[in-house]
């Protein structure tokens, strides 16, 4: 797989910039740039909110694919 193909698979195609209105960086995951995705994940791990709540308030986008796909690929079970 070419690096460009990998990048396109892992870049959110629904948003060109981060959903945070104060940020001008390119969206990477769930409509957030890398920095805001890390911050969202930290807040979730602390138990202050959930991905579902963030999706409901339009703070993040739903996941583009299932995590199990990545695990299966890493284990060589999916071409």
Residue pairs with C-beta under 8 A, 6 or more apart in sequence:
10 28
10 29
11 26
11 27
11 28
12 27
12 28
12 29
12 30
12 31
12 61
12 64
14 31
14 61
15 27
15 31
15 61
16 26
16 27
17 23
17 24
17 25
17 26
17 27
17 33
18 24
18 25
18 26
18 27
18 31
18 32
18 33
18 36
19 27
19 31
19 32
19 36
19 58
19 59
19 60
19 61
20 32
20 33
20 36
23 33
23 35
23 36
25 33
25 34
25 35
25 36
26 33
27 33
28 34
28 37
29 37
30 37
30 40
30 51
30 60
30 61
30 62
30 63
31 60
31 61
32 40
32 60
40 54
40 59
40 60
43 49
44 50
44 51
44 54
51 60
51 63
54 60
55 61
55 62
69 78
72 78
